[in-house]
Amino acid sequence: MRTAPVSTPCPSSTLFLHHLPPRCSRDPSSRTLLSISQATVQDRHGGKTRGCSSRGWSRIVSERIREHRSNNQIFASIADISLEQSIENPSLPKGDMWSVHKFGGTCMGTSKRIQSVADIVLSDSAERKLIVVSAMSKVTDMMYELVNKASSRDDSYISAIDNVFEKHMLTASELLDGEDLARFLSQLHNDISNLKTMLRAIYIAGHATESFSDFVVGHGELWSAQMLSYTIKKHGRPCCWMDTRDVLIVNPTSSIQVDPDYIESEKRLEKWFLKKPADIIIATGFIASTLQNIPTTLKRDGSDFSAAILSALLKSRQVTIWTDVDGVYSADPSKVSEAVILRTLSYQEAWEMSYFGANVLHPRTIIPVMKHSIPILIRNIFNLSAPGTKICQQPVNENQDRKSLDSVVKAFATIDNLALVNVEGTGMAGIPGTASAIFGTVKDVGANVIMISQASSEHSVCFAVPESEVKAVSAALHSRFQQALDAGRLSKVEVIPKCSILATVGHKMASTPGVSATLFDALAKANINVRAIAQGCSEYNITLVLKQEDCVRALRAVHSRFYLSKTTLAMGIIGPGLIGGTLLDQLRDQAAALKEKFNIDLRVMGITGSRTMILSDMFAAFFRGIDLSRWREIQKEKAEVADLDKFAKHVNENHFFPNTVLVDCTADTNVANHYYDWLQKGIHVITPNKKANSGPLDRYLKLRTLQRLSYTHYFYEATVGAGLPIISSLQGLLETGDKILHIEGIFSGTLSYIFNNFKGTRAFSEVVFEAKEAGYTEPDPRDDLSGTDVARKVIILARESGLKLELSDIPVQSLVPEPLRACSSSDEYMQQLPNFDKELSEERDDAEASGEVLRYVGVVDVVNDKGSVELRRYKKDHPFAQLSGSDNIIAFTTTRYKDQPLIVRGPGAGAEVTAGGVFSDILRLASYLGAPS
C-alpha cells in the first residue's frame, strides 16, 4: 500500500491552488502539483520528507510551478478529456485487434532507447496495442540491493536510493518537458519519499518480509511505464499506463513461483479498461498482486510472463518480445560461432530449449499463449531489419516433404556446473518405492533435479542436480539408505562432479531415423564420452550428461554435424622444415577455397621446430589461429623455446574446437614416441614420419590397437609413397577381402632418379653428384644409398599386410661401399665415391648386355613371411624399367591381381608431393569428422 507523506499545507501551496479552476482543483493533476509544492516547501523548511535536497530538486520544481501558473487552461482540457472518457464506459474488446509488445530492461536502459521504444510502438499498425515494460537496465538489481542493505542495517541504502532517484530524474528530464515532466517528477519524488520511509522501517527491524521486498522492487517498472506513456503522448497519441498490481492476480505457490488467477485477472482488467479505455496501454511487467491485494512479483523473467498473461487475457494476435539479439540461435553463439538464427520454433521446442538453459524464454512464459495459439516473436530492438524468431504451434504437416536431419533437429542447449548422482545396487531391482524414497529424500533437501535416467534392469538410478546442491543431496541419501548400504542391498551412492548437460531439441526428432546415430557418432568422433542419457517419449529432446570440460567441444561437434557448419580442425604443425614449410604454404593457399566449397576450416594453432615454437593467441584463436600469410615472420618475431608437451597442450585444450590434429613433418624418433599419448588424449595424428610404424614391433602393435579401439585417427599415407595412394590402396584390398601375396616396388625417389640416369658410360658417382645438386638426396647421400629408408617402407607395408617383422629382419643391400661408411662428412664421402665406381659400372654393363636394367627395390614376400631390400635386374619391357625422373612404382600381387599385378606409379619424392600427401590425409580426416566428401 502506498502512503503519501504527512505534511501541513503552507501559504505557498494554498496560494497556488487559487490559480486553478474549480474542476481542476478536483483533478489528479492539481493534487500532483500540490504534492510538488508541499515537497518543495518541506525541503526548504527542513521538513522530514526530503526527496533530493542536494541534486537541484527545489530549483526544478520551482521552475515547473512557474511554467504551470502561465498555462492554467491545460489542466482544464485534460480534465475534460478524462471526464469524457469516463462517460463512454466501453467494454473491453478482445482478439486480433490487439498487439502485445514486451520491452526488457536493456530496451528501456536510457532516454534514447525509451524514445526508440516509443517509435516502435507508434509504428505498429495494430488497432490496439498493449506494451509491457521492465524496469530500466540494472534498476531491479539496484532495488533488491536497497532492501538487502536496509535489512543488513547498512546506512548506504540512503545514498543508494538517491542514485535510483537521480537515474530516473535525469532520464525523464531528457525525454519529457512541461506538464508531463512535472507530473512524473512529482510522482517520482513521492515514491522515493515513501520508499525511504519504508526502508527506514526495514532498517530498524533488520528484516524485510517478502511482501515489503516485492513492493520496493516493483517501483522500477512503475517508473518505466510512466516515462514511456508520457513519451508516446508527446506524439499526440492517447495513451494510458497501467499498474498491473491492479489487474494481474496471482497465487504464490513457492518462493520462486506464482500461478496466475486468470478469472479474477480478467475481471479486474475489464474493470480497469472501463475507467481508462485507450488504444495504447503501457503496462508494468514483473509486478502483480495476490487475491488479498498484497503486492508481489512474478519472480525473475516476470516481465515476459506478464506479457504472455495479458496477451492471453486479450486473446491478442501476437506477442513480440524485444531484446538485444536477432532471435533464437541454434546454439549459444558465444560457444558456436556458426550458430544460426532459427526462423520458427514450436512451443514445445522453445519450452525444451528454455528448460535446458538456452536464452529463449522462461518455460512458464509459453504456457498462457500456447493455450490460445498466440505466436511469440523474438525481435532485436537494435536491428529492426532482422526478422527474428517466431514461436508458434507446430504445423501438422511440417517436414513431410523435407526429412533432412537439420530440419528435424532445431537447436542445442547446455547447462553447466552440474553433478551426477548414481544410486546403484542389486537390491533395488523389483522393489516398489525405491525411486520414491530416493527422490523424496532429494525433495526434502530442496534440491532441483535437472535430469533422471534409470536402467530398465532397475539396477541403478542416476540424476543430475546443481553442483552447489550435490553435497547436501549425497549426505541425505547416505543417511536415508545407510542400512541398505551396510546390508549390501545398495552398493553405492556415487557423486560424479563437474558435469554438464547437452540437450538436442527438435519437433518429432526421435521419430526420424538416424538422429540418435548421427548425434552419438559425432560425439564419438570428437572423442567425447557420454556419462548418462535420457530421452522422453515426447520426442522433443535427447539429453546427455558429459564431462564439463568436454561440453563446448561436444556442442560444436554435434552442431557442425547437423547444421553442416564448418568442420573446424585445430592443428599443430611439428617440423616447419622443407616438408612442413611447404605444407603450411599449401594450407595458406587453399584455406579460403576449403571454407567456401567444403565447409572445412583448418586453423593452425601452433608451429614448432626442435628449438623454437610459436603459439596462437588464445584470445584470438576462436577467430583465426596463426596467420599463415606471415608465419615465417611471426616465427622470427614471437618464437619461444620449444616444449613439445606445452605445444600439444596448447593446441588440444582450446575447447572451442571439437577436433584437434598434430601433424608431424619430422623424421624424429622422439616425436614419434609421443603418438600413443596424443591418441589417448583424443588428438588425431597425421605424419610422413616413418619412425613409429617401422620402430619396435610391440610399440607399433600397441599404437594400432589403440587406434582401432578409439575414434581417434592416425593417418600416415605419406610414410611410404609421399603423395601416392599406396597405404590406402593396400588397406582397401585387405578390407574388401583380398589376400596379399607379394609387394614389390621402387620406393625411393632418390634411388629411382639415380638408376633411371645410370646408363651408358656415366659413372655412378657422377649421377649421385647430379642428384645431390638437384636436391633429390638427403644432405648426406649415404642416408639414401644405405637402403635404410627403403627398408622402413618395406617393414611398414609388411606390417600392414599382417606380418610381424622387426626392421632387423629385413636384409638390406647397401649401396655405400664398406670403406666409405665411416667417412666423417658428406663431402669426404663424395670425394672418395669415384674410387668405387667400377663395381657398379660392371654390373650395369652386364645387365645391359642381357637387355636388362638395374633397379633398387624393396620386396614384401607375404607367402614366405619375409622382406628384403636389394638391387635387382629387370627386362627393359618390365614396368620397373620404364620409369623416368624420380618416379616410384609399386606392384601388388594378390589373389585377385595374381596374373596382372595392381600397379601404382607416380612421383615419390620432393617436398611438394610429400606435403600434398599429408594435406590429403588432413582432408580425409576432415571428411571422416563430418565435412562433405
Residue, then its C-alpha position, 0 to 999 in steps of 0.5 A: m500500500r502506498t502512503a503519501p507523506v504527512s505534511t501541513p499545507c503552507p501559504s505557498s501551496t494554498l496560494f497556488l491552488h487559487h490559480l486553478p479552476p474549480r474542476c481542476s482543483r478536483d483533478p489528479s493533476s492539481r493534487t500532483l502539483l500540490s504534492i510538488s509544492q508541499a515537497t518543495v516547501q518541506d525541503r526548504h523548511g527542513g521538513k522530514t520528507r526530503g526527496c533530493s535536497s542536494r541534486g537541484w530538486s527545489r530549483i526544478v520544481s520551482e521552475r515547473i510551478r512557474e511554467h504551470r501558473s502561465n498555462n492554467q487552461i491545460f489542466a482544464s482540457i485534460a480534465d475534460i478529456s478524462l471526464e469524457q472518457s469516463i462517460e463512454n464506459p466501453s467494454l473491453p474488446k478482445g482478439d486480433m485487434w490487439s498487439v502485445h509488445k514486451f520491452g526488457g530492461t536493456c530496451m528501456g536502459t536510457s532516454k534514447r532507447i525509451q524514445s526508440v521504444a516509443d517509435i516502435v510502438l507508434s509504428d505498429s499498425a495494430e488497432r490496439k496495442l498493449i506494451v509491457v515494460s521492465a524496469m530500466s537496465k540494472v534498476t531491479d538489481m539496484m532495488y533488491e540491493l536497497v532492501n538487502k542493505a536496509s535489512s543488513r542495517d547498512d546506512s548506504y541504502i540512503s545514498a543508494i536510493d538517491n542514485v535510483f532517484e537521480k537515474h530516473m530524474l535525469t532520464a525523464s528530464e531528457l525525454l519529457d518537458g512541461e506538464d508531463l515532466a512535472r507530473f512524473l517528477s512529482q510522482l517520482h519524488n513521492d515514491i522515493s519519499n515513501l520508499k525511504t520511509m519504508l526502508r527506514a522501517i526495514y532498517i530498524a527491524g533488520h528484516a524485510t518480509e517478502s511482501f515489503s521486498d516485492f513492493v520496493v522492487g516493483h517501483g522500477e517498472l512503475w517508473s518505466a511505464q510512466m516515462l514511456s506513456y508520457t513519451i508516446k503522448k508527446h506524439g499526440r497519441p492517447c495513451c494510458w499506463m497501467d499498474t498491473r498490481d491492479v489487474l494481474i492476480v496471482n497465487p504464490t505457490s513457492s518462493i520462486q513461483v506464482d500461478p496466475d488467477y486468470i478469472e479474477s485477472e480478467k475481471r479486474l482488467e475489464k474493470w480497469f479498461l472501463k475507467k481508462p479505455a485507450d488504444i495504447i496501454i503501457a503496462t508494468g511487467f514483473i509486478a502483480s498482486t495476490l487475491q488479498n491485494i498484497p503486492t508481489t512479483l512474478k519472480r525473475d523473467g516476470s516481465d515476459f510472463s506478464a506479457a504472455i498473461l495479458s496477451a492471453l487475457l486479450k486473446s491478442r494476435q501476437v506477442t513480440i518480445w524485444t531484446d538485444v539479439d536477432g532471435v533464437y540461435s541454434a546454439d549459444p553463439s558465444k560457444v558456436s560461432e556458426a550458430v544460426i538464427l532459427r526462423t520458427l520454433s514450436y512451443q514445445e521446442a522453445w519450452e525444451m530449449s528454455y528448460f535446458g538453459a538456452n536464452v529463449l524464454h522462461p518455460r512458464t512464459i509459453i504456457p498462457v499463449m500456447k493455450h490460445s495459439i498466440p505466436i511469440l516473436i523474438r525481435n532485436i530492438f537494435n536491428l529492426s531489419a532482422p526478422g527474428t524468431k517466431i514461436c508458434q504451434q507446430p504445423v501438422n504437416e511440417n517436414q513431410d516433404r523435407k526429412s533432412l536431419d537439420s530440419v528435424v533437429k532445431a537447436f542445442a542447449t547446455i547447462d553447466n556446473l552440474a553433478l551426477v548422482n548414481v544410486e546403484g545396487t542389486g537390491m533395488a531391482g523389483i522393489p516398489g518405492t525405491a525411486s520414491a524414497i530416493f527422490g523424496t529424500v532429494k525433495d526434502v533437501g530442496a534440491n532441483v533435479i535437472m535430469i533422471s535416467q534409470a536402467s530398465s534392469e532397475h539396477s541403478v538410478c542416476f540424476a543430475v542436480p546443481e553442483s552447489e546442491v550435490k553435497a547436501v543431496s549425497a549426505a541425505l541419501h547416505s543417511r536415508f539408505q545407510q542400512a541398505l548400504d551396510a546390508g549390501r542391498l545398495s552398493k553405492v551412492e556415487v557423486i560424479p562432479k563437474c558435469s554438464i548437460l547437452a540437450t538436442v531439441g527438435h519437433k518429432m526428432a526421435s521419430t526420424p531415423g538416424v538422429s540418435a546415430t548421427l548425434f552419438d557418432a559425432l560425439a564419438k568422433a570428437n572423442i567425447n564420452v557420454r556419462a548418462i542419457a535420457q530421452g522422453c517419449s515426447e520426442y522433443n529432446i535427447t539429453l546427455v550428461l558429459k564431462q564439463e570440460d568436454c561440453v563446448r567441444a561436444l556442442r560444436a561437434v554435434h552442431s557442425r554435424f547437423y547444421l553442416s557448419k564448418t568442420t573446424l580442425a585445430m592443428g599443430i604443425i611439428g617440423p616447419g622444415l622443407i616438408g612442413g614449410t611447404l605444407l603450411d604454404q599449401l594450407r595458406d593457399q587453399a584455406a579460403a577455397l576449403k571454407e567456401k566449397f567444403n565447409i572445412d576450416l583448418r586453423v593452425m594453432g601452433i608451429t614448432g621446430s626442435r628449438t623454437m615454437i610459436l603459439s596462437d593467441m588464445f584470445a584470438a584463436f576462436f577467430r583465426g589461429i596463426d596467420l599463415s600469410r606471415w608465419r615465417e615472420i611471426q616465427k622470427e618475431k614471437a618464437e619461444v623455446a620449444d616444449l613439445d608437451k606445452f605445444a600439444k597442450h596448447v593446441n588440444e585444450n582450446h575447447f572451442f574446437p571439437n577436433t584437434v590434429l598434430v601433424d608431424c613433418t619430422a623424421d624424429t624418433n622422439v616425436a614419434n614416441h609421443y603418438y600413443d599419448w596424443l591418441q589417448k588424449g583424443i588428438h588425431v595424428i597425421t605424419p610422413n614420419k616413418k619412425a613409429n610404424s617401422g620402430p619396435l614391433d610391440r610399440y607399433l602393435k600397441l599404437r594400432t590397437l589403440q587406434r582401432l579401439s578409439y575414434t581417434h585417427y592416425f593417418y600416415e599415407a605419406t610414410v611410404g609413397a609421399g603423395l601416392p595412394i599406396i597405404s590406402s590402396l593396400q588397406g582397401l584390398l585387405e578390407t574388401g577381402d583380398k589376400i596379399l601375396h607379394i609387394e614389390g616396388i621402387f620406393s625411393g625417389t632418390l634411388s629411382y632418379i639415380f638408376n633411371n640416369f645410370k646408363g651408358t658410360r656415366a659413372f655412378s658417382e657422377v649421377v649421385f653428384e647430379a642428384k645431390e645438386a638437384g636436391y633429390t638426396e638427403p644432405d648426406p647421400r649415404d642416408d639414401l644409398s644405405g637402403t635404410d629408408v627403403a627398408r622402413k617402407v618395406i617393414i611398414l607395408a609388411r606390417e600392414s599386410g599382417l606380418k610381424l617383422e622387426l626392421s632387423d629382419i629385413p636384409v638390406q643391400s647397401l649401396v655405400p661401399e664398406p670403406l666409405r661408411a665411416c667417412s666423417s662428412s658428406d663431402e669426404y664421402m663424395q670425394q672418395l665415391p669415384n674410387f668405387d665406381k667400377e663395381l657398379s659400372e660392371e654390373r650395369d654393363d652386364a645387365e645391359a648386355s642381357g637387355e636388362v636394367l638395374r633397379y633398387v627395390g624393396v620386396v614384401d614376400v607375404v607367402n614366405d613371411k619375409g622382406s628384403v631390400e636389394l638391387r635387382r635386374y629387370k627386362k627393359d619391357h618390365p614396368f620397373a624399367q620404364l620409369s623416368g625422373s624420380d618416379n616410384i612404382i609399386a606392384f601388388t600381387t594378390t589373389r585377385y591381381k595374381d596374373q596382372p599385378l595392381i600397379v601404382r606409379g607416380p612421383g615419390a619424392g620432393a617436398e611438394v608431393t610429400a606435403g600434398g600427401v599429408f594435406s590429403d590425409i588432413l582432408r580425409l580426416a576432415s571428411y571422416l569428422g563430418a565435412p562433405s566428401 
